[in-house]
Each structure stands twice: as structure tokens, then as C-alpha cells.
Amino acid sequence: MQVQIQPLSSTHNCKGFDCGTPPLNEWLATMASQQQKKNIARTFVLVDVAAPETILGFYTLAVSEISRDGLPNPKKFPNRVPVVRLGRFATLKTLQRKGLGGQLLLNALEKVGELSLNAGIAAIVVDAKDTDAAKYYQKYGFVPSPENPLQLFLLTATLQAAIAQAAQK
């Protein structure tokens, strides 16, 4: 299977997606396109090149703002901090634990890394649904908030350093 990540479009079958979590399935089917049209969030989908209408996974990014108190080392930041929120993230139930989620997450991090070169973004933030999800994000360098262990951050300075290091290899 050859996969590709694309911006969500009307050619994608949002209603046929099942990740095993009904609220995520419903959000993709009913809200993703609306939020994209209103410039509230951007959704990116993972598809098989041979069947590009079928969504294998997706993630959503939105610009947001948080209080510095939730960040590690809050004194280094102003009271309100610009971030990109990884709002929704899921893979097809039948394809979970096969590495596709990692591909999606790395793509999201690349997009945020690129954006952070052109706009002020202190971190990418994700609200994990449970402790297992939090552990998943921690494998990619996300750090839990001192106020809420299910809210995790990856500072863009850390992200940029990782991108620069990978580029040198």
C-alpha cells in the first residue's frame, strides 16, 4: 500500500471512516469540512494512492492561544502564548498500530515546523484522550503540562532543533 497525506477535500469519504471512537468519526463526518470552509481548522487525511477517496487516518490543526501557566518553564513566556493545536487525530480501526499514526504525526510536526518559521508559534499542543494517548505523544518528545498531564506540549524551539538535526544526516 502506497500512502499519501492530502488536505481534506470533497473527494474524500468522511462518512465511511471508523477509528473505533464514535465522537471522532462523527466529527470527521459532520464538522471537518465545515470548519475548513470557515478557516477554523485544517484537516489532513492519509489515503491509499490506489483508493484516494478512502480515509485511512486524519489529523486537524488549528491556531490557538494558551496561558503560559500550562507550559514547562512558564516564566520564559508572556501571559498568553501562541500555539498550534493538534485538535483531532485518528487512524482507521483496522489499521491501528501499524505505523500510520506516526506518519500522520510527523507530517503534522513538519507543517507546524514550517509555519513556525513564518509566524510566532511557541509550541504545538495536544489534549490526549487518556494516559495511553499521552504516553504515545511523549514518545515523540511531547512534555506534559505541569497543570494537566493529559495536555502535552512540544516547544517549536525543540521541534526546529530536531528538524535541523535530521537535515544534517
Long-range contacts (C-beta under 8 A, 24 or more apart in sequence): 1-48, 1-50, 2-48, 2-49, 2-50, 3-46, 3-47, 3-48, 3-49, 3-56, 3-100, 3-103, 4-46, 4-47, 4-49, 4-52, 5-44, 5-45, 5-46, 5-47, 5-103, 5-104, 5-107, 6-44, 6-45, 6-47, 6-52, 7-42, 7-43, 7-44, 7-45, 8-32, 8-33, 8-36, 8-42, 8-43, 8-44, 8-45, 8-58, 11-52, 11-53, 12-45, 12-47, 12-52, 12-53, 12-55, 13-53, 13-54, 13-55, 14-55, 16-54, 16-55, 17-55, 17-58, 17-90, 17-92, 18-92, 18-93, 19-57, 19-90, 19-91, 19-92, 19-93, 19-96, 20-93, 20-96, 21-90, 21-129, 24-88, 24-90, 27-88, 28-55, 28-58, 28-88, 28-90, 32-58, 32-60, 32-88, 35-60, 35-62, 41-87, 43-88, 44-104, 44-107, 44-108, 44-111, 46-91, 46-100, 46-103, 46-104, 55-92, 56-91, 56-92, 56-95, 56-100, 57-90, 57-91, 57-92, 57-95, 57-100, 57-101, 57-104, 58-88, 58-89, 58-90, 58-104, 59-86, 59-88, 59-89, 59-90, 59-104, 59-105, 59-107, 59-108, 60-86, 60-87, 60-88, 60-89, 61-85, 61-86, 61-87, 61-108, 61-111, 61-112, 62-87, 63-121, 64-125, 66-125, 69-147, 70-145, 70-146, 70-147, 70-148, 70-151, 70-153, 71-122, 71-123, 71-145, 71-153, 71-155, 72-143, 72-145, 72-146, 72-153, 72-155, 77-122, 81-122, 81-123, 82-119, 82-120, 82-121, 82-122, 83-121, 83-122, 83-123, 83-124, 83-125, 83-153, 84-112, 84-115, 84-121, 84-123, 84-124, 84-125, 85-124, 85-125, 85-126, 85-127, 86-124, 86-125, 86-126, 89-126, 101-136, 102-140, 105-137, 105-140, 106-140, 109-140, 109-154, 109-159, 110-163, 112-156, 112-159, 113-156, 113-159, 113-160, 113-163, 116-156, 116-159, 116-160, 117-160, 121-156, 122-155, 122-156, 123-153, 123-154, 123-155, 123-156, 124-153, 124-154, 124-156, 124-159, 125-151, 125-152, 125-153, 126-151, 126-152, 127-151, 127-152, 128-152
